[in-house]
Amino acid sequence: MKKLFYGMAAMAACSMMLLSCSSDEEGGSEEKRIVNMVADQKPLQLTEEQRVFANDNNGFTLNFLKKVNETDRSGRSFIYSPLSITYVLGMVNDAATGNTEKELEETLGFHEGGIQAVNDYCKNLIDNLPKADEDVELDIANAIFLNKDYTLKPQFEEDMAYYYDAKAEALDFSSSKTLSHINDWCKKQTKGMIPSILDEVNPEMVSYLLNAIYFKADWTNKFDPKNTKNEKFETGKGSTEMPMMRQDVYISYVKNETYSAVKIPYGNSLWNMVVMLPEEGKTTDDIVNRLAENGFSDVEDYRSSGDGVFKTYEVDLKLPRFETSSDTKDLEGGLISLLQQMGIRQAFDKEFAEIPNMCNKLVYIEMMRQKAKIKVNEEGSEAAAVTVAGMAELTSAGPIQEEVIPKATFHANRPFVYVIREMSSGVILFVGKFSGMA
């Protein structure tokens, strides 16, 4: 009987170890290694209030996932970062008052926590989330491009610099160079993954607020390219051939009546991709609806059966090598319509938005857009998102133990849902669905 010692990465900064296993396709050879991860992990420290924010902002993330899934019935794959949207709207929230502020904070999961609490939370993530794992590259950047004919209020400009690391830059919005300048910022912050976010600059716009998130990480256990083979992938509208990566690996696995799921770790295991595969008779719609209803704790703490919690399994894992690009411009009604359905309305109202503390004129959000992209291969994952909001002037006012490791098969050869997440904070960075259709 095969026994081995194994460790799970915990949220506390205690003595943590990770066992990885790699084998050839026939399972004839096996190599195991234990890596001490203490020096490379810096779990994010959140206050009790900020832990509630993180959990409930994930609720916004999963509701956003549901709205996108309902809006886009094309069956295409998609990838988005609701956290990037949170940052742009967090900057708007700093200047908002009254019911506009209330709608923003409640919808984003901040429970009318107040501008100061929201700013503190966003600053904590900017300062410390990229430090959680030295082997994971994460950049969160914000920017304000201001029409030179307007002036930001000193307190807003100060808040943006301190809490969001966003430097305001005054530009001539009637110049053709401004479009290139803004898009070049987008390209630089995403390492070329998203080369542009605007198709044109409106010379009447007061300002553009931007957030960019860039993530790149190797799998803790990389896939061997020699085991990648073209195999059939069932799209739900037929089948197609695509490269399927394969490995036998010890990772967290869970199964319930709706889906089976694995946590595929990156770097030193504080980051992972959670892949959720529908059970027979279920679809990705069932997974998305369940997540939106129950929150991500349903994935972590599901206990309806004796096997209903994540445990370490020896998993025969297959995952497609894929790329997905998304643009909210392709959604019916665009990003603003989707956010209005979720409860943010007044910030987009050109007559009644209460955003008096941004600049020398009253403003509202006239346009919003996000582009996102992900690449998944044998080495790991690279993902990026850019969100822009155009502000216009108002027209009026676990311990190590010895035990037998069970086995499981997880072949992602049909549509699945996935998230990229940091464990110590619980923050979800990206959500997506892969259907096999571009």
C-alpha positions, 0 to 999 in steps of 0.5 A, a space after each residue: 500500500 502506497 503511503 506518503 507524507 504531504 502538506 497543504 498550504 495554509 492561510 496562516 504563516 506557519 510551517 508549510 510544505 508542499 509535495 509535488 509528484 510528476 510521472 511519465 504517462 504510463 506511471 512507470 517512474 515517479 519523483 517526489 519533492 518537498 519544498 519549504 515555502 515559508 520564506 517565499 510566502 507573505 500571506 495578506 493580513 486583513 482586518 476583520 472588516 476587510 475580510 468581510 469586504 473580501 468575501 462580499 466583494 467575491 459575491 459581487 464577482 460571482 454575481 458579475 459572472 452570472 450576469 455575463 453568463 446570462 447576457 452572452 448566450 453565444 456559448 463562447 469562452 470568456 474571461 473577466 476581472 471584476 476586481 479591476 472593475 472594483 478598483 475603477 469604481 472604488 476611485 469613483 466612490 472616493 468622490 461620490 456622496 449620497 445614494 450614488 455612494 450607497 449604491 456603489 458600496 452595497 453592490 461592490 460588497 462594501 456594505 456602506 462601509 464608507 469611503 475611508 474603509 473602501 480606500 484602506 482596503 484597496 490600498 492594502 491589496 495594491 501594496 500587499 497582494 503582489 507580495 503574497 508569493 515571490 514566484 507569482 508576478 502580479 501588478 495592479 496599476 491605476 491611472 487618471 487621464 484628465 482633460 486639460 480644461 478641467 481641474 481635479 479637487 486637491 483632496 481627490 487627487 491626494 486620495 488617488 495618489 495615496 490609496 490607489 497609486 494613481 497619478 493624474 496626468 493632464 492631456 489635450 483630449 482634442 489631440 490625436 496623440 492622447 489616444 496613443 498615450 492612453 493605449 500605450 499605458 494600457 499596453 505597458 501595464 499588461 506586458 502587451 497582452 491588451 494593447 488598447 482599451 479606447 477606440 477614440 478619445 472624446 474631446 468633451 470627456 472630463 477624464 478617463 479612470 483606468 485600472 490594469 491587472 497583470 498576472 503571470 505564474 508557473 504551475 507548482 507542478 508544470 505539465 510535461 509538453 511531451 504528454 500534451 496530445 490533441 484530443 476531442 473536446 465536447 463544446 455542447 454544440 459538437 466536438 472539436 480537437 484541441 491540445 490536452 495537457 496531462 499529468 498525474 499530480 497530488 492536488 486538492 479535489 472535491 466532488 458534489 452533485 453539481 460539479 467536481 473541482 480541483 485547485 491547481 496551485 501556482 508558485 508556492 501555492 498561495 495562488 491557484 486556479 480552481 477549475 469546476 467541471 459539471 457532473 453528468 446531467 449538469 452544465 456550466 450554467 448550473 455551476 455559475 448559478 450555484 456560485 452566485 447563490 451560495 458564494 465561493 465558500 460553497 466551493 471551499 466548505 461544501 459538506 452535503 456528503 462525507 466526501 464534500 470537502 477538498 482533500 488531497 487526491 492523486 489526480 489524473 489531470 487533463 486540462 486544455 491548453 487555451 487562450 481566451 480574450 473578452 471585451 465587454 463591448 461585445 455584451 448586449 448593452 455593454 458593461 454599464 447596462 450589466 452594472 445597472 442590472 446589479 444595482 449601480 444606477 445613479 453613478 451613470 445618470 447624467 442628471 442625478 449622479 452625486 459625484 461632486 468631489 472629483 473635479 471642478 465640475 459635477 460628473 457622471 460615468 458616461 462610458 465603461 469598458 473592460 478587456 481581458 485575456 488569459 493564456 494557459 499552457 504547460 508552464 502556467 498562466 498569464 492573464 490581464 485585464 484593463 477597465 476604463 471609465 469615462 467621466 463626463 460633465 453633468 448636463 445638470 445637477 493543514 498539518 503534515 500527516 501520514 495516510 493513504 492518498 485516494 485517486 481521482 480522474 479529472 479530464 476537463 474535456 468539456 466546458 468548465 468554469 474557473 477562477 484565479 484566486 489568492 488563498 490567504 485573502 480569499 480574493 478572486 482575481 479573474 473569473 472565466 468559462 471555457 467552452 472550447 469556442 472562441 
